[in-house]
């Protein structure tokens, strides 16, 4: 077992506090299509980065906590008549 000091662990986790994993149910779409659709759908105040993490899951890292909260609290979100799980 590797022991990591709490302060180091918190530092490693901090960038991901404004991140969510999303998946479009019942349909596969590519990275560029997903990024474009989310940009138009969410209309965030600042922006976000997106990373394809495999099996049609995407990690979305928001530039602000307010944008993350908006995505979590509003919705349901749909792309091409398929629900987006957040």
Residue pairs with C-beta under 8 A, 6 or more apart in sequence:
4 12
15 61
16 61
17 65
18 61
18 62
18 63
18 64
18 65
18 67
18 68
19 59
19 60
19 61
19 62
19 68
20 59
20 60
20 62
20 68
20 71
20 72
20 86
21 53
21 57
21 58
21 59
21 60
21 86
22 38
22 57
22 58
22 60
22 84
22 85
22 86
23 56
23 57
23 58
23 84
23 85
24 34
24 56
24 79
24 80
24 82
24 83
24 84
24 85
25 82
25 83
25 84
25 85
26 82
26 83
27 79
27 80
27 82
28 56
29 37
29 79
29 80
31 50
31 52
31 58
34 50
34 58
34 79
35 50
37 79
37 80
38 48
38 50
38 60
38 79
41 77
41 79
41 84
42 48
42 67
42 70
42 71
42 77
44 62
44 63
44 64
44 67
44 70
44 71
45 64
45 66
45 67
46 62
46 63
46 64
46 67
47 62
47 63
47 67
48 60
48 61
48 62
48 63
48 67
49 60
49 61
50 58
50 59
50 60
50 61
51 58
51 59
51 60
51 61
52 58
53 59
60 71
62 68
62 71
71 77
71 86
72 86
75 84
75 86
76 83
76 84
77 83
77 84
77 86
78 84
